[in-house]
Amino acid sequence: MAKHGQTDQAKAGQRVALILAGTGVLYVLANLIAAEYGWSNRTRAFFDLAALAAFGFALWQTFRLWRARQDEKGGK
């Protein structure tokens, strides 16, 4: 029996949490740096879209993890 937090699903959940937290921190830092250095709106929009893509990826991974758990429940 696997120890608590050592299963593949637990590791996938931890990975999603790190993606979400990292994206949030990097997005805030990018906005602070952009304000400090006066970056153009085009550059700021690039970071907005990159953060949106990362949050979308994390949402997709969360959905896949949820589906895997639902399939596991149904199989028992």
N, C-alpha and C positions, 0 to 999 in steps of 0.2 A: 504494500500500500504506500502510495506517495505521501510525503510529508505535506503539511499544509503550506500552500503557496508554491509548490514545486511542480504542479501539473502544467501541461501545455496550455490549458485554458487560463490558468492563473498568470502564467508568463505573458500570454497574449493580452490579458487585461492590464497588466503592469506596463506593457509596451504602449498600449493606447493611452494610459494615464500620462506616461512620459511625453508622448507626442503632443497631447493637449497642453500640458504644463509648459513644455519647451516652446511650443508655438505662441502661447500667450505671452511668455516672457520676452521672446524675440520680437514679437509684434510691438509690445510696449517700448522696448529699447529702440527699435527702428523709428518709432514715432518721436521719441525724445531726441534722438540724434538728428532726425530730419528737421525738427523745429530749431535745434541749436545751430545747425549749419545752413539752414535755409534752402533745403533741397526743393527741386521743382515738384509741381503736382504730379507730373508724369512719373517721377521716381517714387513718390509716395504711393501712387496708385499701384505700382509694381509690387511693393511690399504688402499693400492691402490684398491684392489678388493672390500673392504667394501664401499669406496667412489664411485666406479663404480656402485655397486649395488644400492646405494642411489640415484645417478643421474639417473639410469635407472628407479627406482621407481617413481621419480619425473616426468620423461618423460611420463611414463605410466599414471600417475594421470592427467597430462596436456592433454594427448590424450583423456582420459575419460571425462574430463571437456569440451573439444572442441566438442566431440560427443554429449554430453548432450545439449550443446547450439545449435548444428545443428538440433537435434531432436526437440528442443523447437521451433525453427524458422519454421520448416516444419509443425508443428502441428497447427500453427496459420492461 
